[in-house]
Amino acid sequence: MRLNKKIRIKEIKHRLIELDKYLSEIEEFIPSNEEDFIYSGIKKHGIYKLVESVIEEIIKICSMINSDLKLGIPSDEDSIITNIEYNKIISKEFSKKIIGMKSFRNILVH
């Protein structure tokens, strides 16, 4: 596959900057041990929300790549990820990690 199609690099870079901010906030606020985390109340919920935002940004970036490279019309979020994996934009291992994160996000939301 030729990757000479136009990709929204500027927007992807912006999303990566947002990802970095979310990850920095998580790192700053995460308690040092599991017990403190379990009993951290609102802080725990804030961290969950930040993790959810990280996962959303990753999926948005994948969706942009899928769309910009016209890799196919996805039927769901998993097919966005498998489309970019199939076209060798990301590795199979990274694809599995994203799908795993997506599953974790679904647990957080419900």
C-alpha positions, 0 to 999 in steps of 0.5 A: 500500500502506498502512503502518499495520501494526505494525513491530518498531521497537524491535528494528530500532533495536537491530539498527541499533545493532549495525550501527553497532558492527560498522561502527565496529570495521571502520573501527578495524581496517581497514589503511590500504592493500590490501597491509597488508590482504592480509597482515594474517592474523587481523585480515583474517579478523576484518574479514571476520567483521564484514562478514559480520555487517553483511550478516546484520543488514541481511538480518534487518532486511529479513526483519522488515520483510517479515514485519511488513508481511505482504508475502508468504512469501519463498522465499529471501533474495532474495525478502525483498529484492525483496518490500520493494522491490516494495512501495516500502519500499526503492529498486531501487538499494538492493535491488541493493546488498543482493543484491550484499552478500548475494552477497559474504557467500556468498563469505566463508562459502565 
